Amino acid sequence: MRIGFDAKRIFHNSTGLGNYGRDVVRILNSRNDISHFFLFNTKKSNRENAVPMDKATIVYPKGWLWKKIPSLWRLLGQWKQINENNLDLYHGLSGEIPYSFKKNRVPRVVTIHDLIFLSHPHYYNLWDRIIYKLKFRYACRISDHIIAISEQTKREIIKYFKIDPNKISVVYQGCHALFKTAADLEKRLEVKTKYNLPESYVLYVGTLQDRKNALNLIKAIHGTQQHLVLVGKEKKYAQKLYAYVKQHQLQSQVTFIKDANLEQLVAIYQDATVFCYPSFCEGFGIPIIEALYSKVPVITTKDGCFPEAAGPNSIYIDPNDPVDIRNQIEKLFDDPEERAKIAAKGYDYVLRFSDDKVAQNLMEVYQKVL
């Protein structure tokens, strides 16, 4: 099988959609029934060794116009090169399929991660909402099959785009293999020393932006003895967090980390006491999976996709209520046995998101389309 991937995010996004694309290629690379990958990339990047390349070819724009405006090539110009490479299937990994002005023989699959721009439009400006809606709706209608990364996303695709449920398969994501192995003790000590981390702490991992709701988590630990570690890229919203920390003199109780690499992040997870993810909305919530593999008890939002990721034994809270969040954190800190029990059951649950299971589910979709 010769598969083409929309690979822009693989080579140009360090988190989120980039991680998803890199994991898909990594997981499928060992499959004997896939002979070659064609990774359609808009331009050169320093991540070209981010995926196994033993049976992969990176495809760049051809022609003066497409090289000059690679974003236009991604939208309109890929089909000629898709046909030239005799693909069995093309997979849009991030909600997009190139526009085609005539019927094309190559089967198409698209992954839809979330429709938050429709379900929670206040987090997006008007122009972005219009563009995303046009791109995603087109991709859903033109594709032979749709992969939703959660049942929540599947319900939203049906609701907003009126797509036949039989055309949609839920294929959950996994996470990087490093989260599935114990970090070296020396490495953990090195990371703890570098970031001056205490013996126990509450951990949050994710971009610091409105919808992920880190402010209510800071409010929850205000007035407790617990230390909070926030790991993630900072958006404008982070200014609110710094302001609250300064106003309430929590500088010694809250640690911000924005430069951790993957190995350091693994160590930070594995040394955490509790992982808390009070996000208002997600497509799935990969940090939850990373925490479960790290054998850390999880506290997260009670509605939406979060129970799908966190399983029946995690702790669920109202993300709008810092008191509820605080109470659940304190309960776990006060009960080491309960923490250990929740972490063990969470680890058993997360094994359903193994690489083998993800690969099997992806191949079932591909074979169904072919």
Protein Blocks (a to p, Z undefined) as FASTA:
>chain_A
ZZdddfklmmmpfghjlmmmmmmmmmmmmpmklmbdcdddfbdcfklmmpcfklcccddd
edjklmmmmmlmmmmmmmmmmmmnopabdcdfeopacddfbdcfbdcddddfbfklmmmm
mlpcfklmmmmmmmmmmmmmmpmbdcdfbfklmmmmmmmnopafklpccddddddfklmp
ccdfklmmmmmmmnopafbdcddeddddfklommmmmmmmgopabdcddeddddfklmmm
mmmmmmnopmlmpccdfkbcfklmmmmmmmpmbdcdfbfbdfkopmlmmmmmnopacddd
fehjllmmnommbccddfklmklmmmmmmmmmmmmmlmmmmmmmmmmmmmmmgfklmmmm
mmmmmmmmZZ
